[in-house]
Amino acid sequence: MATLVDHMTGEDEAKAIRKTGSAARARVLQIWDTGMTLNHDPVVRFRLEVHAEGVEPFEATTNAIIGRLDIPQIQPGADLPVRYDPYDHTRVALDLYTGRT
């Protein structure tokens, strides 16, 4: 069941990108609700402008499960940590909760 949920929310791909991707920062350009939730937290779609060292800034879209209490801080213009696939810039994952306890 977890595998199906991860696939539907995009979390399976995000986990893979967080493991092997390169660290960067991204500015949120746009967010919208996908209509899905997981444990009452929304799955949000993001359009991002990614800024990585040694790479021209690029745009990418991704989904992420965002804690309801974090939504006010993650609005257009916010600067967020991400991981991206250096070989495929369309593959980007938010790296918000890594290392959080």
N, C-alpha and C positions, 0 to 999 in steps of 0.2 A: 504494500500500500504506500509506503514512504517513497518508493521509487516512482510511482505514478504521480504522486503529489509533487515531488521534486521536478519531474518532467513538465508537468502542467504549469508550474510557477516559474520555471526557468532556473530553479535553484541547483539542479544537477549540473548544468553547464557552468553556472557561477562558481560552484565548488571546484570544478576542474580548473577554471581560469585562476581562482585564488591560489591554488596549489602551485601552478607553474608559470603564471603570468608575471609581467614586469610591473613594478609599482609606478604610479603616476598620480596626478591630481586632475580633477575634472570639475568644470563649472556646469551647474545645472542650467540648461537652456529652457527646458519644458518638462512638465510632469503631467501624467494623467492616470486616472484610476482604471485598472483593467477589469474591474467588476468581480475579481476573485479576492478571497480572504483566506488566511490560514491562522487558526487559533485567534480569530477576531482581528488579526493584523492585515492590512491591505497589501495586495500585490500591486506595486506601482510601476508604471512604464516611464522611463527617463530618456530624454534626448540630452546628450552630454557633449561638451567640448573638452576633449582630453588634451592635457599638457604633460608631455613626458620628455625627459632629458634626451637631447640629441635627435628628437623627432619633431617634424612640423605638427602643430596642433591639428587634431582631426575630430570629426563628429562621429558619434556612435549612439545607438539606442540599446537599452537593456531593461530587463525587469528586475525588481528586487522586492523582497518582503520587508516592509518597514514597520517598526513598532509604532502603534498609534500615538504614543507620546512623543515620538521623534518627528512626526510629520511637520509640525510648525517650523522646525529648524532646517528642513530639507525642501526648500522652495527655490524657484528660479533665481539664479545669482549665487546660490550657495556653492562653496568650494568643498569638494568631498574627496576622500581617498578612494582610489580605484586600482584594479589590476587589469592589465590588458594583454592580449596575445600579440607579441611583437611581429608575428608572421601573418596575422589576420586582424587588422584594426577594427573589424566589425564585432569582434568578440571582446567585450568589456564587462567587468563585474564590479559592483560597489564593494568596498572593503571596509564597511562601517563598523562591524561588530567583531572583527578579528582581535583576539586578545582580551576581549571584555570578559569580566567575571560576573 
